Every structure is written in C-alpha cells, then in structure tokens.
Amino acid sequence: MKDVFIISEVREEKIHPVTYELLAWGRELTDKLRGTLSALVLGNNLEEQLKELIFYGADKIEFFKHKELEVFNVENYTKILVPFIKEKNPEIILASATTQGRTLMPYLAGKLKTGLTADCTYLDIEEDTGLLLQVRPAIGGNVLATIKTPEHKPQMATIRPRNKKPLPRNEKRKGEIIVHNINEIFSPRVKRIDFKKREKEVSLSDVEIIIAGGKGLKNPQNFSLLFDIAHLLNGAVGASRSAVDMGWIEYPHQVGLSGKTVNPKVYIAVGISGAVQHLAGMINSENIIAINKDPEAPIFQVSDLGIVGDALEILPLLKKKLYERKKKDV
C-alpha cells in the first residue's frame, strides 16, 4: 500500500476550496498507486465540515484538534505533523502552492530530510517505477521541468491552485474520520498579532469572468477599457507576461506559467497571441473567447469563439453594448 496525504488548508475556521482541488489530485494518484488517500486537517471547531472531504474523494480524515491550531503557524503545524508523518510513512504528501503551503512544505521537507518540488502545474505516476512525476515551470516559465525524488520519501510537492477542478460531490462515498485531541504545549517563536486583508487585492481565482490583455492593446492606457468591461461583467482583469514586463499592469494580474493559473467560466483574451506559457495558465477555462487581428494567432486554436479584428475597435463596442444591457436590467 502506497498512501497519499494531502494537507488541508483552513482559513478563518473554514476548510478552504483549494483543499478540494488537492483531493482531486490525490485521488488520481492514489488510484494509480492502489493506496489510501488521507486528508490531514489542523484546526479546532471543524467537525461539521470534515465529512465533506470524504464526499470529495478522501478515504480517511486525520483531524488534529487544538485551539492553538486555529491560526496557521508553521512551527505549531510542524510540531504535530512531523512525528505523525514519520510514524505513518506515506508515499506522497501534497499541499497547495498558496502562502500557507509554500511556508509549511519547505519547513516539513527539511525536518523530514526529503525533497520538495514547489509550484507544480501537473502531477502523475511513472508507470515503471511508481514514482511521482512533478511537473513545474522553470527558467522563467520558458520550459517545463519534470522532477522525481527517487532516493527519499515521502515525495513532496506543492501544486498551483486552479489547475484541477474538484471531483463531483458524492454523498455515497464512505470514509473514516479520526480525531486527535492534541495536548501539546505550543511555544512558537513567532506569534500572529493581527491580520488585515488588502482592500484592493487582485483575485483572479474567485471570479467567473476574466478579461485579459496583451501587447495587442498597444499601450497601458487601453487597459482602462478592460477594467470598465470587467466591472460591467462583475469580473476581473488579467494580463499576459509581456504586458506585465512592459510595466503596463502590475504582476498580480499576470496569467500563465510565471503568473497565476485560472479556470473561470469565461476567459476573454484580448490582443494575446497565445504563447505556450500563457495558455498553460488559462487552458482549463470553461469558455475561451479570443480577440486578435492576426487570424493565425495560436490563441484561436484553443478558443471556443474567435473574433478576428482590431481589439481597439471591438472593445468600445463591447463596452457600449454591455452598458446598455446593464442599464435595461436596472
């Protein structure tokens, strides 16, 4: 039996949606290994949420309960997880490539004396060896590297959010929930004093519509059209790497291998040619609309709807129509 662990993410006393994406990755790998998929959950009052993890693919839930685990602290988490992982000896451990996952997993890997591949975009099992194939962008997103950890266990990886959809919820799935009531005395060197959310944080992961711009917009001022249209659609603005590199828009808007991975219901690519690095960040969108004056642009090969034309002529018309429609709905 080769078991797979995913480390659930808890924010504000709720299991975060990235956990369900991890379960989808874990389920696929576990089935190939013919092992057991366990979700490790650290927190306090989460009992009512645990069954959902089984409905979304877990075979077993290991819930570590303590008031001090309500708020993420890498030292507290590691103090609980290291001895448990050493005892259970799983084949693979996965976490999301969020701030929490990127903080916890290197710390864990160091304590466990094993390797870690960060920021993966794809995972698979090698047929001949059963090793975890960990695929991630390298050299500034210009190549995809496949990494293996043949000499040390567990094999550890963080994977980018929004690269896989959660499995369908299935209430018929059965699993085991084990509650560990922790009696440890925690004395971390770092304590959280306060937490403040950014007022204008760019959130491409939680919107259903993204309109993204590239070099075809010709200058940074034309991004204002995208922001106006995104507002009318209750969406968000994305960008290609080239637009960010030229200073037309800030990095948090960047979509692609070296930016964010997204899968909204609608992705509108405006003046974006469709380089492989950009496609990797948005290829899983449900519907892709491309606007580009070059009929041979690679973006048209993956789009559900393609419009060949000058974006700067099309966008004002689109904005006008959307505004008129919204006015009628009011």
N, C-alpha and C positions, 0 to 999 in steps of 0.2 A: 504494500500500500504506500503510495506516494501522496502525502497530504499537501494541500494548498491552504495558506492562511491569507485572508485579506484583513487589513487594519481599517476598521470603520472610522469614519470621520464624524465627530459630534460638534455641533456649533449651537450655542445658545440653548442647550438642553434638548436638541433635536438631532436625529440622525440625518446627516446631510445627503442630498441626492447623489453626490459623487460615489457614495458607498454602493449604490445600486448599480452604477456602471462597473465598479470593481467586481461585484458579484457576477456580472455577465462575463467579464474576462476570466475570472476564477473558475466559473462553471465550465467554460470551454476547455481550459487547460486541465481541470480536474477530470473531466470525462475522458480526455485522451490518456491521462495517467492512471485512470481507474482508481482514483483515491477518494478522499473526503475533503469537502470544501468547508472550512470553518471561518466564521466572521468573528474577529476579536473586537469587542466593544468596551471602551473605558468611559466611565461616567458615573452618574448617581441614579436619578429617578427616570430610568429609561425602560422599565419593564414592559410597559404597554406598547412600546414601539418594536420590541425585539422580534415578534412573530413575523413582521413584515419582511425581515431579512430572509426568513425561510421561504416565504411566498415568492421572493425574488431570486431564489437559487441556492441559498446556503443549506448545508446538511446539518451544521452544528453552530450554535452560538455560544461563545465564551464571553460572559459578561463580568467584567471586573468592576465591582461597585465600591465607591468610596466618595465622600463629599469632596475631598481634595482633587478628585479626578474630573470634577465638573468642568473645570477650565483646563485647556491644554497646557501642559508644562513638560518639556522634553525629559527632564530629569525624573519626574514622577512617573511618567509613562514608561520610561526605560527601566526603572526600578522594578516595575511589575512585569514587563514583557520579557526581559532577558532571561530570568530563570524559567519562566513558562516555556519559552521557545526552546531553550536548551533541553528541557525535560521531554517535550513532545517531538522535537527534531523534524519539523516539516521540510518538505522538498523545496517549496517556493513560498515567499512572502511578498505580497503586493500592497502598495499604498498609492494614493492619488498624488500626482505632482502638483499639489497645492502648497501653500506656505507651510501648512502643518506637516504634510508628507515629506516635503523637502527638508524640513528641520529634523523630523524624527528618524527617518530611514538612514541617513548617514551616521547618526549617533548610534543607532542599533547595529548597523553593519560593523562599526568599529568595535563595539563591545562583543559582537559575535565572531569577529575575525573572519569575515567573509566579504565577498564583493557586492557591489551595488551598481546597477545601471539606472541613471536618472533620466526622467523626461522621455520615456518611451512613447512611441506612437503606434506600435504593434507588438504583439506577443504571440508566440507559437511554441509547439513542442517538436523538437527534432526527432524524426521517426526512428533512426538507428540507435540513438543514444538516450533518448528521453530527456535531453537537456532543454532548458528553457532558452528559446531564441528571443533575444531582447533587441528590438529594432528602434533606433533613435537617430535624429538628425545630427550631423557632425560637420565640422569645417564651415560654420556659419550657415548651416542649413543647405549646403550645396551637395552633400551626399547623405545617403542613409547607411548607417553602420549596423551590422548585425553582431551582437556581442553574446558570448557564452561564458558561463562560470563552471568549468569542468572539474576544478580541484577542490572547491569549498562548498559547503552547504550551511544554511539554506541559500538558494539562489534568490536574490532580492532585486526588485525593480519598482520604480515609481512610474506611473503611466499618466499621460496627459488627460485631463478631463475632456469630455465631449468627443472622445474617439470611438466610443461604442455606446449603443443605446441599451438601457436596462432590458432585461428579459421581461416577457409578459408576466404580469402578476398572476399567480396560480395558488388559490387558497387550498387546493387539494394536496399541495406539497407538505410532506411531513419532515420534521427535524427535531433535534434535541437542543434544549436551552439549559445551559449550566451557569448558575450564578455563583461567582466567587466574592464573598463578603470579605473585603480586604481590611486587615487590622494593622497594616503598616503605619509607622510614624514617618511622615514625609518631612524632609528638611532641605528643600531645594535651595540652591544658591541664588536663584533668580525667582522673583515673585511678580505677578502681574498686579500693577497698581490700579490701572484703569484701561478702558477700551473705548475708543471713539471711532465711529465709522466716517469714512470720507463722504463729504456731502455730494461731490460730483464724480464719484467713481465710475469709470467706464466698465459696464458689464455686458460683454458680448455673449456670455454663456447662458443668460437667463431670458433673452428676448426671442420672439418668434420670427422677427423680420430683421435682416441686416442688409444695409445698402453700403457697398464698399467701393472706394475709388482708387484709381491708379494713375499712371503717368498721362493717360488719355484725357485727364481733366485739365492738363496744360499748365495750371498754376494753383497755388494753395487757396486763393480766394474762392475758387469754384467749389471747394469743399462745403461752402456755406449752403449750396443747393442741396447737397446730400443731407446736411443737418436739418434743413427745412422739411425735406421729404421724409426723413426718418421720424421727425416729430409728428407729421401727419399720419404716419403708419404705426405710431407707437413702437417704433423700432430703435435701432442703434446704428452708428456709423462705424464701418470697418475700413481697412486700407491695405494696400499691397506694401511689401517691404520697400520697393523703390520710392513710393510716396513718402514713407517714413524717413528713409535715408536722406531724401532731399529736404527734409525739415518742413514738409507741407502739413504734417499732422503728427501728434505725439505717438510714442511707441505703444501705449496701452490699446490703441486701435488696430494694431497690426495683426493680420490673419495670415497663417502659414506655418511652415516648419519652424521658423525662428520667431514666431509670434504666438497667437492663440489658435487653438483648434475649436471650431464651432460646427454645430449642426442644427441651424434654425429651420423653421418650416419653409421660409423663403429667403434665398440669398441672391441679392442683385449685385452683379459685378459690373461696374461702370468704368470703362477705359482701362480694363485689366486684361492683359493678353492671355494669361493663364499658364504661367510658368509652373513647372512641376512642384516647386517649393510652396507656391500659393495654393495650388489645387489640393495638396495634402492637408491643408488646414480647413478646407470647406467642402471637400468632395462628398461628405456624408449628409449634406443639407438635403431636405426633402424635395425642394424645388429650386432649381438654379436658373436665374434669368441673366443673360449676358447682353450688354450694350457695348458694341465696339465697331469702329468704322472699317476695321480690317476683316474681311469675310473669311480669311484663312487663320484667324487667331485661334490658338489651341483651346481657349475657353469655350468655344462653340461646340467642341467635341464632347463636353460633359454637361452642357446646358440643356434644360428642358424647353426653354424658349430663348431664341436668339434674335436680337434686333441689330441689323447692320446699319449703322448711321453714326453721325457725329453726336456724341453724348451732350455737348453743349447746346445743341438744338433740341434734343429729345427731353432733357431734364426739365427745362422751363415748362414744356407742355405737360409733362407728367405732374409737376408740382401744381400747375393750374387746375388740372382735372381732379387731383386728389383734394385740393382746397374746395372746389365746387361741390364735390361729393360730400365732404365733411360738413359744409355749410347747410346742405339739404337735410343731413341727418340730425342737425341740432334742433 
